Amino acid sequence: MQTSLEDFFRALRAADVRISPAEAIDAHRTVALVGFEDRVLFKDALCATLAKTADEVDRFDRIFETFFTRDSFQAAPPPGEGERMEDLPPEAEQSELARMLMDGDASALAQAMEEAADRAQVSQIRLSTQRSRLTRKLLEEMGLSEIERIIAAARKSEDARTQAAGQRLEQARKALTEEAGRYVERQHELYAAESGRNLREDLLARKALNAEGGIDPVDQAMMQALVKRMAKRLADRYSRRRHVAWTGHLDVRRTLRKSMGYGGMPFDIVFKTKKIDKPSIVAICDVSKSVAAAAQFLLTFLYSLNEVVDRMEAFAFSGRMISVNAVLDEHRIETAILEVLKQIGFQQTDYGKSLEDFCEQHLDQIDRHTTVIILGDARSNYADPRLDLLATIQKRARAVIWLNPEPESYWGQGDSVMHRYERFCHVAKQCNTLAQLERIIEDVLRTYIPH
């Protein structure tokens, strides 16, 4: 059972349930105390030992049921009249697998498959493309080759009873093959499904947001879920207490006050702390056709950081600029961009006019605690870029960060004025993937909240 528990721990780790060596030891000790007879007690004891969050409890439940549940083995039905083991060709006498198949012994076949799976190392599966190969390897370990030779010999026989027995064995072989496929599929679900999803997410995290032809709707949904998980990961990392101790700096006044309850003896030493404010963010997004996808993911990311962002104001523009806070509040983030496009989309991009709209109507949203994040390709169709207005925003803000989906080699080419805007930005970076977006937003948070 120790080996089974170790395999179970590996399946949990594959499902992103973190299990340290110390926790694995505790789980073994827990199982030694509660035993295996009571399934519910066994499951609850392991869950209490290994799962540390509500999300991990859900994953534990799913993996436990998959790992410890065995569906009835679908062996072929028992033989009928004239379909006996003795009727098979002579080479069948030495085949234990042929005997189990002809008898329809489901429990013996299930046990033999478990043992063969260990020899074939089916639990080491990592990719869905390995399923066919491992299924065949599992069957070979059980003795499939000799079964196929027996069936071939039965077909060549002129004895009707031998041919009938061979047909019976052929039916049983097909049932065994199907059962082996289900077994390998279950192992894939336990040990590889999560890693396959992680691989897919890694690829999507590096997928260009302004790819030609747009983003496939299936990928779009997966990327929306991924960006929310990225934001949650950052929120969990930075949503700590907003006071950080100044190590070694004694707060004499508070220490003396606490010592009054102990007759003046300073049992509780209090150190000075500094308050760390949550960042305030103003997001200004170009939602023209070439940048709309990146804007959608940026807003999704920022609006998922409620725990660590004190204030988030969002604005969008193409030809003119509007506040989109109300749109984002009324609609899901996935459909909010479509609503914004209905209002201001499909217009000729004019960065100068958009900056003018912002400074005339919303400049009071910026102070020395505000980080301004601008997302756009800085292509203003040769209109006046109004550098003076960006300079005004820079002077009022704590920082101006420009995220440009285009490669830096394109900045300044054609109607791009990025090289002119860049000197008024504290940070100007290419941002064309979710991975780049996560790193940049984390840099913003790290500026305010020490890690």
C-alpha positions as CSV (number, residue, x, y, z in Angstrom):
1,M,0.0,0.0,0.0
2,Q,3.0,2.3,0.5
3,T,3.7,2.2,-3.2
4,S,0.0,3.0,-3.9
5,L,0.1,6.0,-1.6
6,E,3.3,7.3,-3.2
7,D,1.6,7.1,-6.6
8,F,-1.4,8.9,-5.1
9,F,0.9,11.7,-3.9
10,R,2.4,12.0,-7.3
11,A,-1.0,12.2,-8.9
12,L,-1.9,15.0,-6.4
13,R,1.3,16.9,-7.3
14,A,0.5,16.5,-11.0
15,A,-2.9,18.2,-10.2
16,D,-1.0,21.1,-8.5
17,V,-1.7,20.0,-4.9
18,R,1.6,20.8,-3.2
19,I,2.8,18.0,-0.9
20,S,6.1,18.4,0.9
21,P,8.1,15.4,2.1
22,A,7.1,16.1,5.7
23,E,3.4,16.2,4.7
24,A,3.9,12.8,2.9
25,I,5.3,11.3,6.0
26,D,2.4,12.7,8.1
27,A,0.0,11.1,5.6
28,H,1.7,7.7,5.9
29,R,1.4,8.0,9.7
30,T,-2.2,9.0,9.5
31,V,-3.1,6.0,7.3
32,A,-1.3,3.8,9.7
33,L,-3.6,5.1,12.4
34,V,-7.0,5.1,10.6
35,G,-6.4,2.0,8.3
36,F,-8.1,1.3,5.0
37,E,-11.3,-0.4,6.0
38,D,-13.5,2.7,6.3
39,R,-13.2,4.5,2.9
40,V,-14.8,7.7,4.1
41,L,-12.6,7.9,7.2
42,F,-9.5,7.1,5.0
43,K,-10.4,9.8,2.5
44,D,-11.2,12.5,5.2
45,A,-8.0,11.7,7.1
46,L,-5.8,12.1,4.0
47,C,-7.7,15.2,2.9
48,A,-7.2,16.9,6.3
49,T,-3.5,16.0,6.1
50,L,-2.7,17.0,2.5
51,A,-5.2,19.7,1.3
52,K,-4.5,23.2,2.6
53,T,-7.0,25.4,0.6
54,A,-10.6,25.0,-0.7
55,D,-9.2,24.7,-4.2
56,E,-6.9,21.9,-3.1
57,V,-9.8,20.1,-1.4
58,D,-11.7,20.1,-4.7
59,R,-8.7,18.8,-6.6
60,F,-8.1,16.2,-3.8
61,D,-11.6,14.9,-4.1
62,R,-11.4,14.6,-7.9
63,I,-8.0,12.8,-7.8
64,F,-9.0,10.5,-4.9
65,E,-12.1,9.3,-6.7
66,T,-10.2,8.7,-9.9
67,F,-7.3,6.9,-8.2
68,F,-9.1,4.7,-5.8
69,T,-12.2,3.9,-7.8
70,R,-12.1,0.8,-10.0
71,D,-14.9,0.3,-12.5
72,S,-16.1,-3.2,-13.1
73,F,-13.7,-5.0,-15.4
74,Q,-15.4,-5.4,-18.7
75,A,-14.4,-9.0,-19.6
76,A,-16.0,-10.9,-22.3
77,P,-19.1,-13.0,-21.3
78,P,-18.6,-16.6,-20.1
79,P,-18.1,-19.1,-22.9
80,G,-21.1,-20.9,-24.4
81,E,-21.4,-24.5,-25.6
82,G,-18.5,-25.7,-27.7
83,E,-16.2,-22.8,-26.6
84,R,-13.9,-24.4,-24.1
85,M,-10.3,-23.8,-23.3
86,E,-9.5,-27.4,-24.3
87,D,-10.7,-26.7,-27.8
88,L,-8.0,-24.1,-28.5
89,P,-4.8,-25.1,-30.3
90,P,-2.1,-26.9,-28.1
91,E,0.0,-23.7,-27.6
92,A,-2.8,-22.3,-25.5
93,E,-2.2,-24.7,-22.7
94,Q,0.8,-22.7,-21.4
95,S,-1.0,-19.3,-21.5
96,E,-2.5,-18.2,-18.2
97,L,-4.0,-15.1,-20.0
98,A,-5.8,-17.3,-22.5
99,R,-7.3,-19.3,-19.6
100,M,-8.5,-16.1,-17.8
101,L,-10.0,-14.7,-21.0
102,M,-11.8,-18.0,-21.9
103,D,-13.2,-18.2,-18.3
104,G,-14.2,-14.5,-18.2
105,D,-12.4,-14.1,-14.9
106,A,-12.8,-10.4,-14.5
107,S,-11.1,-10.1,-11.1
108,A,-8.0,-12.1,-12.1
109,L,-7.8,-10.0,-15.3
110,A,-8.0,-6.8,-13.4
111,Q,-5.2,-7.9,-11.0
112,A,-3.1,-9.0,-14.0
113,M,-3.6,-5.7,-15.7
114,E,-2.5,-3.7,-12.5
115,E,0.7,-5.8,-12.3
116,A,1.4,-5.5,-16.0
117,A,0.9,-1.7,-15.8
118,D,3.6,-1.5,-13.1
119,R,6.0,-3.4,-15.3
120,A,5.1,-1.2,-18.3
121,Q,5.4,2.0,-16.2
122,V,2.1,3.3,-17.4
123,S,1.9,5.8,-14.5
124,Q,4.9,7.6,-16.1
125,I,2.7,8.9,-18.9
126,R,3.1,12.6,-19.6
127,L,1.5,13.3,-23.0
128,S,-1.7,12.2,-24.6
129,T,0.3,11.0,-27.6
130,Q,1.7,8.3,-25.4
131,R,-1.6,6.6,-24.8
132,S,-1.6,4.3,-27.8
133,R,2.0,3.1,-27.3
134,L,1.5,2.5,-23.6
135,T,-1.8,0.6,-24.2
136,R,0.1,-1.7,-26.5
137,K,3.0,-2.1,-24.1
138,L,0.6,-2.9,-21.2
139,L,-1.1,-5.6,-23.3
140,E,2.3,-7.0,-24.4
141,E,3.2,-7.3,-20.7
142,M,0.0,-9.2,-20.1
143,G,0.9,-11.6,-22.9
144,L,-1.1,-10.3,-25.9
145,S,1.4,-11.6,-28.5
146,E,0.8,-15.2,-27.5
147,I,-3.0,-14.6,-27.6
148,E,-2.7,-13.3,-31.1
149,R,-0.7,-16.4,-32.1
150,I,-3.3,-18.7,-30.6
151,I,-6.1,-16.9,-32.5
152,A,-4.1,-17.1,-35.7
153,A,-3.6,-20.9,-35.2
154,A,-7.3,-21.4,-34.4
155,R,-8.3,-19.6,-37.7
156,K,-6.1,-22.0,-39.7
157,S,-7.6,-25.1,-38.0
158,E,-10.1,-27.2,-39.9
159,D,-11.8,-28.2,-36.6
160,A,-15.1,-26.3,-36.2
161,R,-14.8,-26.4,-32.4
162,T,-11.3,-25.0,-32.5
163,Q,-12.5,-22.2,-34.8
164,A,-15.4,-21.4,-32.4
165,A,-13.1,-21.3,-29.5
166,G,-10.8,-19.0,-31.4
167,Q,-13.7,-16.7,-32.2
168,R,-14.5,-16.6,-28.5
169,L,-10.9,-15.8,-27.6
170,E,-10.9,-13.0,-30.3
171,Q,-14.0,-11.4,-28.7
172,A,-12.3,-11.6,-25.3
173,R,-9.1,-10.1,-26.8
174,K,-11.1,-7.1,-28.1
175,A,-12.7,-6.6,-24.7
176,L,-9.3,-6.7,-23.0
177,T,-7.9,-4.1,-25.5
178,E,-10.8,-1.8,-24.8
179,E,-10.3,-2.2,-21.0
180,A,-6.6,-1.5,-21.4
181,G,-7.3,1.7,-23.3
182,R,-9.6,2.8,-20.5
183,Y,-7.0,2.0,-17.9
184,V,-4.3,4.1,-19.7
185,E,-6.8,6.9,-20.2
186,R,-7.4,7.0,-16.4
187,Q,-3.6,7.1,-15.8
188,H,-3.3,10.0,-18.2
189,E,-6.1,11.8,-16.3
190,L,-4.2,11.2,-13.1
191,Y,-0.7,12.0,-14.0
192,A,-0.6,13.9,-17.3
193,A,-3.8,15.8,-17.9
194,E,-2.8,18.7,-15.6
195,S,0.7,18.8,-17.0
196,G,-0.8,18.9,-20.5
197,R,-3.0,21.8,-19.5
198,N,0.0,23.6,-18.0
199,L,2.0,23.1,-21.3
200,R,-0.9,24.5,-23.2
201,E,-1.1,27.5,-20.9
202,D,2.6,28.1,-21.2
203,L,2.2,28.3,-25.0
204,L,-0.8,30.6,-24.7
205,A,1.1,32.9,-22.3
206,R,3.7,33.4,-25.1
207,K,1.1,33.8,-27.8
208,A,1.2,37.2,-29.6
209,L,-1.9,39.2,-28.6
210,N,-2.0,41.0,-32.0
211,A,-1.4,37.9,-34.0
212,E,-2.6,38.2,-37.6
213,G,-6.0,36.6,-38.0
214,G,-6.9,37.3,-34.3
215,I,-7.1,34.8,-31.5
216,D,-9.1,31.6,-31.8
217,P,-12.3,31.7,-29.6
218,V,-11.2,28.6,-27.7
219,D,-7.8,30.1,-27.0
220,Q,-9.5,33.3,-26.1
221,A,-11.5,31.6,-23.4
222,M,-8.5,29.8,-22.1
223,M,-6.4,33.0,-22.1
224,Q,-9.1,34.8,-20.1
225,A,-9.0,32.2,-17.5
226,L,-5.2,32.2,-17.5
227,V,-4.9,35.9,-17.0
228,K,-7.3,35.8,-14.1
229,R,-5.2,33.1,-12.5
230,M,-2.1,35.2,-13.1
231,A,-3.8,38.1,-11.4
232,K,-4.9,35.9,-8.5
233,R,-1.4,34.6,-8.0
234,L,0.0,38.2,-7.8
235,A,-2.8,39.2,-5.5
236,D,-2.1,36.3,-3.1
237,R,1.6,37.2,-3.2
238,Y,1.1,40.9,-2.5
239,S,-2.1,41.1,-0.4
240,R,-0.2,40.9,2.9
241,R,-0.3,43.2,5.9
242,R,0.3,46.8,4.8
243,H,2.8,47.3,7.6
244,V,6.4,46.2,7.3
245,A,8.7,46.1,10.4
246,W,11.8,48.2,10.5
247,T,14.0,45.5,11.9
248,G,16.1,46.7,14.8
249,H,14.2,50.0,15.2
250,L,12.6,49.9,18.7
251,D,9.3,51.7,19.2
252,V,10.1,53.0,22.7
253,R,6.7,54.6,23.3
254,R,4.6,51.5,22.4
255,T,7.0,49.2,24.2
256,L,6.6,51.2,27.5
257,R,2.8,51.3,27.1
258,K,2.7,47.5,26.7
259,S,5.0,47.0,29.7
260,M,2.6,48.7,32.1
261,G,0.6,45.5,32.5
262,Y,3.8,43.7,33.7
263,G,4.8,46.2,36.3
264,G,7.1,48.1,33.9
265,M,8.9,44.9,32.6
266,P,9.3,45.1,28.8
267,F,8.1,41.6,28.0
268,D,6.5,42.6,24.7
269,I,9.0,44.4,22.5
270,V,7.5,46.5,19.7
271,F,9.4,47.6,16.7
272,K,8.6,50.6,14.5
273,T,6.7,49.9,11.3
274,K,6.1,51.7,8.1
275,K,2.8,51.7,6.3
276,I,2.7,50.5,2.7
277,D,-0.1,52.0,0.7
278,K,-1.9,50.1,-2.1
279,P,-1.1,51.5,-5.5
280,S,-3.6,53.6,-7.5
281,I,-3.7,52.9,-11.2
282,V,-5.0,54.8,-14.1
283,A,-5.2,52.7,-17.3
284,I,-5.4,54.4,-20.7
285,C,-6.0,51.9,-23.5
286,D,-6.0,52.2,-27.2
287,V,-8.9,50.0,-28.4
288,S,-8.3,50.3,-32.1
289,K,-8.4,47.1,-34.1
290,S,-4.7,46.4,-33.8
291,V,-4.6,46.8,-30.0
292,A,-8.1,45.8,-28.8
293,A,-7.1,42.2,-27.8
294,A,-4.2,43.4,-25.7
295,A,-6.4,46.1,-24.1
296,Q,-9.0,43.4,-23.1
297,F,-6.4,41.3,-21.3
298,L,-4.8,44.3,-19.6
299,L,-8.1,45.4,-18.2
300,T,-9.0,41.8,-17.1
301,F,-5.7,41.6,-15.3
302,L,-6.0,45.0,-13.5
303,Y,-9.7,44.4,-12.5
304,S,-8.7,41.1,-11.0
305,L,-6.3,42.8,-8.6
306,N,-8.9,44.3,-6.4
307,E,-7.2,43.1,-3.2
308,V,-3.9,44.9,-3.9
309,V,-5.0,47.9,-5.9
310,D,-6.4,50.9,-4.0
311,R,-8.1,52.5,-7.0
312,M,-8.4,51.6,-10.6
313,E,-9.6,54.0,-13.2
314,A,-9.9,52.9,-16.8
315,F,-10.1,54.9,-20.0
316,A,-10.3,53.8,-23.6
317,F,-9.8,55.7,-26.9
318,S,-9.4,55.4,-30.6
319,G,-10.5,58.7,-32.1
320,R,-11.6,60.2,-28.8
321,M,-11.4,59.1,-25.1
322,I,-14.0,58.0,-22.7
323,S,-14.1,56.6,-19.2
324,V,-15.0,52.9,-19.2
325,N,-15.4,52.2,-15.5
326,A,-19.2,52.1,-15.8
327,V,-19.0,49.7,-18.8
328,L,-16.7,47.4,-16.9
329,D,-18.9,47.4,-13.9
330,E,-22.1,46.6,-15.9
331,H,-20.7,44.0,-18.2
332,R,-18.4,41.0,-17.9
333,I,-14.8,41.9,-18.9
334,E,-15.1,39.5,-21.9
335,T,-17.9,41.6,-23.4
336,A,-17.0,45.0,-22.1
337,I,-14.5,45.7,-25.0
338,L,-17.3,45.0,-27.5
339,E,-19.5,47.6,-25.7
340,V,-16.6,50.1,-25.8
341,L,-16.0,49.5,-29.5
342,K,-19.7,50.2,-30.1
343,Q,-19.2,53.7,-28.6
344,I,-15.7,54.7,-29.9
345,G,-14.5,51.9,-32.1
346,F,-13.6,51.9,-35.7
347,Q,-12.5,55.5,-35.7
348,Q,-9.1,56.8,-36.9
349,T,-6.7,56.7,-34.0
350,D,-5.7,60.1,-32.7
351,Y,-3.4,60.0,-29.7
352,G,-3.1,63.8,-29.5
353,K,-6.9,64.3,-29.4
354,S,-7.3,61.5,-26.9
355,L,-4.7,63.0,-24.5
356,E,-6.5,66.3,-24.9
357,D,-9.8,64.7,-23.9
358,F,-8.1,63.1,-20.9
359,C,-6.4,66.3,-19.6
360,E,-9.5,68.4,-20.1
361,Q,-11.9,66.0,-18.3
362,H,-9.9,63.6,-16.0
363,L,-6.5,65.1,-15.2
364,D,-7.6,65.4,-11.5
365,Q,-7.6,61.6,-11.3
366,I,-3.7,61.7,-11.2
367,D,-1.6,62.6,-8.2
368,R,1.8,61.6,-6.8
369,H,0.4,58.3,-5.7
370,T,-0.9,57.3,-9.1
371,T,0.7,55.0,-11.7
372,V,-0.5,55.7,-15.2
373,I,-0.4,52.7,-17.5
374,I,-0.8,53.4,-21.2
375,L,-1.4,50.6,-23.7
376,G,-1.1,51.4,-27.3
377,D,1.1,51.2,-30.4
378,A,1.6,55.1,-30.6
379,R,0.5,55.2,-34.2
380,S,-1.4,58.5,-34.5
381,N,-1.9,58.6,-38.3
382,Y,0.5,61.5,-38.6
383,A,-1.7,63.8,-36.3
384,D,-0.1,66.1,-33.7
385,P,0.9,63.7,-30.8
386,R,0.6,66.5,-28.2
387,L,3.8,65.6,-26.3
388,D,3.1,68.6,-24.0
389,L,0.1,66.8,-22.6
390,L,2.0,63.6,-21.9
391,A,4.7,65.7,-20.2
392,T,1.9,67.2,-18.0
393,I,0.7,63.7,-17.0
394,Q,4.3,62.7,-16.2
395,K,4.8,65.6,-13.9
396,R,1.6,64.8,-11.9
397,A,2.0,61.0,-11.7
398,R,4.1,58.8,-9.6
399,A,5.1,56.9,-12.8
400,V,4.1,56.6,-16.4
401,I,4.4,53.1,-17.9
402,W,3.8,52.6,-21.6
403,L,3.1,49.1,-22.9
404,N,3.4,48.8,-26.7
405,P,2.3,45.5,-28.4
406,E,4.8,46.2,-31.3
407,P,8.4,45.2,-31.3
408,E,10.8,47.9,-30.4
409,S,12.3,47.8,-33.9
410,Y,9.0,49.1,-35.2
411,W,9.0,52.1,-32.8
412,G,9.5,55.3,-34.8
413,Q,8.7,53.7,-38.2
414,G,5.9,55.0,-40.4
415,D,3.4,57.0,-38.3
416,S,4.7,55.6,-35.0
417,V,5.7,58.3,-32.6
418,M,6.7,55.9,-29.8
419,H,10.3,57.2,-29.8
420,R,9.0,60.7,-29.1
421,Y,6.6,59.6,-26.3
422,E,9.2,57.3,-24.7
423,R,11.2,60.2,-23.1
424,F,8.2,61.1,-21.0
425,C,7.7,57.6,-19.7
426,H,9.4,56.1,-16.6
427,V,9.1,52.7,-18.3
428,A,8.4,51.9,-21.9
429,K,8.3,48.2,-22.9
430,Q,7.1,45.9,-25.5
431,C,4.1,43.9,-24.2
432,N,2.6,41.5,-26.6
433,T,2.1,38.3,-24.5
434,L,0.4,37.5,-21.2
435,A,3.8,36.5,-19.8
436,Q,5.2,39.9,-20.5
437,L,2.0,41.5,-19.1
438,E,2.4,39.6,-15.8
439,R,6.0,40.6,-15.4
440,I,5.3,44.3,-16.0
441,I,2.3,44.4,-13.6
442,E,4.3,42.6,-11.0
443,D,7.0,45.2,-11.3
444,V,4.3,47.9,-10.7
445,L,3.2,46.1,-7.5
446,R,6.7,45.5,-6.3
447,T,7.3,49.2,-6.5
448,Y,4.7,49.7,-3.8
449,I,4.7,46.5,-1.8
450,P,8.0,44.9,-0.9
451,H,8.0,41.2,-1.6
